[in-house]
């Protein structure tokens, strides 16, 4: 180490002695920061006829700049934006729903897959099975020191998240008597044998994935995870009202929609999971203003109530029974979403609907549909329905 330090010192000294012969416009280490101003454009690549090509686009878009701005000293190249402002903080979260927990990572599965391999290896856990197409990893059987009478095994299920380019990692733990025969496929239980040991794996895994040393690579074979279908899609069929399709269990679908209609521009006033109904109001200005809360004039600082605030206060006084009693059951209406609900349309339907909207959830596990209607139960215009559904979709978890 001492010899290296001395050598480095001699090298630096030799550069210093060389003086302007090394630095400056004519030196070896001249300033090249403005060389780009004299660069020439290259002719775009031409593909021979008869050759199929993928869509091509510019990797680095060049902004339109007036010629005089390129004069020496009048233009400064901006610094690139950080790849992830929330790296290590918001990139990895532990989500909870009832007694279930899973890890949510703000990266696509093909990037998370090799990170999980690295985590298991660094933790001293042998990988007995790894199937990227199915998104499944299983550890080999192991023995914990505190429970020598049992042997344990973990299963990691990697899935696409509800939001684009996110990944969910679900953990299952299995414990059997140490004398039990093992081999072949494992009959995994619906729930972990030990919630504590499942929690340990989730905590250790989330900490490792959130660390700055997580592998920044991608797996080609893991690109197949979730590629056949998305968990959540906004569908706009021709001639029919838009809706959100969810490949989730009903409990999960209800919980994530409940979160969404309590966020952003929505205000939730009433809900009933038995009939699959949320009563909400929507204030677009509220969402725009909430983005400015950290600056001046956030929506909490307004001195007077807006029309939307007054509508929300009015909606707080409306019960679901009143809403259901006012559902339009006349000929030509579309009450099919509300059939078999008690008290439907038995009241005196007013000429005007109550303020707000109804968010309706229908379907069975893995085939859930979410629609938005007015408070008379009637479909909205396609544009309005799409906007309201997009606002729900972007806040799903």
C-alpha positions, -999 to 999 in steps of 0.1 A, spaced: 0 0 0 29 24 8 45 17 -26 13 24 -44 8 57 -25 44 68 -33 39 59 -70 7 78 -72 24 108 -56 52 107 -81 27 105 -110 8 135 -97 40 154 -92 51 147 -128 18 161 -141 22 192 -120 57 198 -133 46 194 -168 24 224 -164 7 239 -195 21 211 -216 -5 188 -200 -35 210 -193 -51 238 -214 -67 238 -249 -36 222 -265 -28 199 -236 -37 163 -231 -63 171 -204 -79 200 -222 -115 211 -214 -138 191 -236 -171 202 -220 -182 223 -251 -171 198 -278 -207 188 -283 -214 222 -299 -193 213 -329 -207 177 -333 -222 168 -367 -255 149 -371 -253 114 -385 -276 100 -411 -303 78 -395 -297 41 -398 -314 26 -429 -327 -9 -428 -325 -29 -461 -357 -36 -478 -374 -69 -470 -360 -69 -434 -386 -68 -406 -377 -43 -379 -390 -33 -345 -402 2 -338 -372 26 -336 -370 58 -316 -345 82 -303 -327 71 -272 -317 106 -263 -340 133 -274 -323 166 -283 -343 197 -273 -350 225 -299 -326 253 -290 -321 286 -308 -288 289 -326 -276 320 -306 -281 300 -273 -252 278 -283 -227 306 -281 -198 300 -257 -208 304 -221 -245 309 -228 -258 274 -225 -253 249 -197 -260 212 -201 -286 202 -175 -278 175 -150 -297 142 -156 -325 134 -133 -320 107 -107 -331 72 -116 -352 69 -85 -358 98 -61 -372 74 -35 -347 46 -39 -344 26 -7 -374 44 9 -406 41 -12 -391 16 -36 -399 -13 -13 -430 -15 10 -447 -42 31 -484 -43 23 -510 -57 47 -545 -69 41 -562 -87 70 -538 -115 80 -519 -114 47 -486 -96 41 -465 -92 10 -436 -72 -3 -443 -45 -29 -413 -34 -50 -415 -5 -75 -396 -24 -102 -407 -49 -128 -404 -87 -120 -375 -92 -144 -354 -68 -123 -366 -82 -89 -360 -118 -98 -322 -117 -98 -323 -96 -66 -342 -124 -49 -316 -150 -60 -289 -128 -46 -308 -123 -13 -313 -160 -8 -277 -169 -16 -263 -142 7 -286 -154 35 -272 -189 33 -304 -204 20 -301 -230 -8 -325 -227 -37 -340 -260 -45 -364 -249 -72 -365 -218 -94 -392 -214 -121 -391 -180 -137 -420 -187 -160 -442 -194 -130 -425 -168 -108 -418 -194 -81 -387 -200 -59 -385 -227 -32 -357 -231 -7 -342 -264 3 -353 -279 36 -335 -264 66 -335 -267 104 -337 -238 128 -316 -241 159 -344 -233 183 -367 -260 169 -346 -292 161 -377 -313 160 -389 -297 128 -376 -289 93 -387 -258 74 -390 -246 38 -400 -213 21 -418 -206 -11 -416 -172 -28 -443 -163 -53 -434 -134 -76 -462 -116 -94 -468 -84 -113 -482 -57 -91 -515 -38 -94 -496 -7 -108 -474 -9 -139 -438 -19 -134 -443 -31 -99 -438 -65 -83 -455 -83 -55 -436 -111 -35 -458 -134 -15 -441 -157 11 -453 -191 23 -436 -210 51 -440 -247 57 -428 -267 88 -430 -305 92 -416 -329 118 -379 -336 112 -386 -373 107 -413 -367 80 -402 -380 45 -396 -353 19 -391 -354 -18 -410 -346 -49 -436 -318 -51 -447 -301 -19 -483 -297 -9 -482 -261 3 -509 -250 28 -531 -220 22 -514 -202 51 -479 -204 65 -472 -229 93 -457 -201 113 -467 -165 108 -437 -154 128 -412 -172 105 -431 -159 75 -428 -124 89 -391 -129 95 -386 -138 59 -406 -108 47 -388 -83 69 -353 -97 60 -362 -97 23 -377 -62 22 -346 -48 40 -323 -65 15 -342 -53 -15 -344 -17 -2 -306 -16 3 -285 4 -21 -264 -27 -29 -294 -46 -45 -285 -60 -79 -293 -37 -107 -297 -64 -133 -326 -79 -152 -335 -115 -160 -347 -123 -195 -364 -155 -185 -383 -136 -157 -399 -113 -183 -426 -140 -187 -439 -134 -152 -474 -119 -155 -469 -113 -192 -500 -132 -202 -524 -110 -183 -524 -79 -161 -539 -78 -127 -558 -46 -134 -569 -32 -167 -591 -3 -178 -613 -16 -206 -634 5 -229 -654 -19 -251 -670 -3 -282 -707 5 -276 -705 -3 -238 -695 16 -207 -658 15 -195 -649 -6 -165 -619 -18 -145 -611 -55 -148 -593 -70 -118 -576 -104 -115 -578 -103 -77 -597 -121 -50 -628 -102 -39 -614 -93 -5 -583 -78 -20 -603 -60 -48 -626 -44 -22 -598 -33 0 -578 -17 -28 -608 1 -43 -617 13 -8 -582 28 -5 -584 44 -40 -618 61 -33 -603 75 -1 -574 91 -20 -568 119 -45 -599 137 -57 -623 112 -42 -642 115 -9 -659 84 4 -692 90 22 -708 55 24 -699 19 17 -715 -15 19 -694 -46 10 -724 -69 11 -739 -51 -19 -706 -40 -34 -712 -3 -34 -693 29 -26 -710 63 -25 -684 90 -33 -680 126 -45 -652 137 -68 -634 170 -67 -609 174 -95 -597 207 -82 -589 190 -49 -564 167 -66 -547 195 -84 -545 216 -53 -532 188 -31 -502 186 -54 -494 221 -42 -498 216 -5 -460 219 0 -461 253 -17 -482 284 -14 -520 282 -17 -526 245 -10 -563 235 -9 -562 233 29 -553 271 30 -584 282 11 -603 308 30 -638 299 18 -656 267 9 -657 257 -28 -688 244 -45 -673 209 -43 -669 212 -5 -705 221 -2 -715 191 -24 -694 169 -2 -711 182 30 -744 176 14 -734 141 4 -725 134 40 -762 137 49 -773 111 24 -777 74 34 -773 44 12 -809 36 18 -819 69 2 -796 63 -27 -810 28 -33 -846 40 -30 -839 65 -58 -824 41 -83 -842 45 -116 -862 14 -123 -882 28 -152 -884 11 -186 -852 18 -206 -831 23 -175 -802 0 -167 -806 -13 -131 -790 -47 -138 -760 -39 -116 -783 -34 -86 -807 -64 -90 -816 -84 -59 -808 -55 -36 -835 -48 -10 -851 -14 -11 -842 -8 -47 -863 20 -63 -890 19 -37 -888 55 -28 -900 85 -47 -875 91 -75 -866 128 -76 -860 146 -109 -824 152 -98 -799 127 -85 -781 131 -53 -746 146 -56 -717 123 -64 -713 88 -79 -717 52 -72 -687 29 -75 -700 -6 -81 -680 -38 -77 -693 -70 -92 -679 -105 -100 -662 -134 -84 -626 -141 -73 -601 -132 -101 -629 -118 -123 -639 -86 -107 -653 -56 -126 -655 -20 -112 -679 5 -128 -690 40 -120 -726 52 -123 -745 83 -113 -766 82 -81 -797 71 -101 -777 40 -112 -774 52 -148 -742 50 -169 -721 81 -175 -707 94 -207 -677 73 -219 -653 102 -213 -665 110 -178 -666 73 -168 -630 68 -181 -617 98 -162 -632 87 -130 -620 51 -134 -585 63 -142 -585 82 -110 -593 50 -92 -568 29 -110 -539 52 -103 -545 49 -65 -549 11 -63 -525 -8 -41 
